Amino acid sequence: MTLAIASAVAYADTLSGRVVAISDGDTITVLDTSDKQHKIRLSGIDAPEKGQPFGDRSKQHLSDLLYDKAVAVAWKKYDRYGRIVGKVMVAPPNSCRPARSDCPKTLDVGLAQITVGLAWHYQKYAKEQTYEDRERYAFAELESKAKHVGLWQDEEPVAPWDWRHFKHQ
């Protein structure tokens, strides 16, 4: 029992709202019920940057999943840019017609981005995830690589953290 408690990552808060903007394949803007906007960085993933191969496709896929949809964001920290870092959940497409804010939010958007090969599992921050999410994300990345979907179609895809490093040299 101690192991389960030690490996679990508790989220400090949950933010509910509607997605009003998609910045890229791992960053969105959520408008809460008080009409306050929050920048959200999806936890556990890193998506291709703007100008990087698959950057536009990653952003478009995230937009297809989230734009103008109600979401729940479980989070516990801000990043160095002041964005909330959280796990974003949404109702699966076509699961609730018409789309309503009270639809069950069972689709993990970060996991969905990895599954279709439009994001990496961000290993640098994996310890901030629950054990279960860490395992799911890692498996999804292995599976998308094996299937050569999305960015894994490239012979040598460049991870966004490497892309940013080389771009700033």
N, C-alpha and C positions, 0 to 999 in steps of 0.2 A: 504494500500500500504506500509506503514511503516513496518508492521509485515512481509511482504514478503521479504523486503530488509534485515531486521534484522535476519531472519532465514536462508537466503541464505549464502552459504559458497563459496566465489569466489576462483577459482584456479588461482595461480599466473602465471603459465606457462604450456605449453604442450610440452612434449618430444615425438618425433616420432622415431621409429627405429624397429629393428628386435630382437626378443628374442633369445639369444644365450646360456642361461643356466637357469636351474631351481634349486634353492637351496633347497626348501621345498615347502609346500603347500601355502605359502604366500610371497615368496621372489624369484625374478627373476633377470636376468641380461639382459639389453637391449643395443644393439650396435646401436649408432645413425648414422646419415648420414656422420659424420666426422670420423667414426670408433673409437669413444670413447665409452668405456663401462660404464654403469651406473647400480648400484645395486638399485633395486626397491622393496620396501615393500608395498604390496597391502593395501590400506587404508580400514578401516571399518571391517576388518576380523582378526581373529587369528586362524591359522590352527594347527592341532596336530604336535607336535615336532617329530624329528627323534627319533626312539626308543619307541615312544608312540603309543598305538593302533591307527590305521588308518593314521599314519604319512606317511607311504609309499604310501598308496592309494591316499591320498590328493596330495602328490607331483606328482604322476603319472597322476592324473586327470588334474592338472594344466599344466603338460608337454603336455598332449594330446591336450589341448586347445591352448597352446601358443608356444611350441617349434618351432623355425624357422619361426615364423609368424610375420607379421608387426603389430605393436601396436601403440596406442596413449595413453600417460600417462598424465593425468591432475593432477598437483601437486602444492603444495604451501609450503612444508617444508621438512627438513631433520630430521631423527630420531637421537637418541644419538649415533648410530653406523655409521652415515654418509650416510645412505641410503636415497634415495628419497622416500617419502611416497606419494603414488598417486593412483588414480582410473585408472585402466588399462582396456582399451577397445580394442576389436579385432573383426574382421569380423567373424560372426557365421560360424561354420564348414559347408563346402560344399556350401557356399553362393556365392562364386566367384571363378570360375575355369578358368584358373589356379589361385592359390592364388597370388594376386598382392598387392603391397603396397597401391594402390589407391582404394581398396575395402572399402565400408563403414564399419566403425568399430562401430557396434551397440550392441555387446555383452559385458556386464559388467562382467568381470571375477571374481571379488570378490563376486558378487551376485550369479554367477554360482556355486562357491565353496560352498556357504551356502546352495543353493537350493538342491544340491545332498548330503548334510549332511557331507561335508568334511572340514568345517570350522565353527567357531562361529561368530556371529555378535559381534564385539569387542566394547561392551558398554562403556568401559572406555574412548574411543575416539569418541563416537557417535556424540558429539557436533561439531566435526570437519567436519562432513558430512553435505550435504544439508538436509533439512527437508525431501525431497522426498526420497533420498537415505537411510536416517535413517529409514524411514517407510518401504521401500521395503526390506531392510536387516532384520529388526526385523520380518516382516511378513514371509519372506522366512525361517528364523530360526524356527519360530513357526510351519510352515507347514512341514518342514523336520522332526521336532520332532514328530509331529502328525502322520506322515507316517512311522516313524521308519526307515529312510534311513540313510545310511552311519554310522557315529559314534553314531547316535541315536538308533542303534540296541543294543548297550550296555545298561545294566540296569542302570548303573551309570557312564556315560562318565565323564572323568576328563578334565576340561578345561585346555588349554595350560598354562595359567598364573598360575594355581594351580600346574600343573605338574612341571613347572620351579621352583616354590617356594619350593616344597617338594624335588626336585632333588638337590637343593643347600643348604639344611639344613644339 
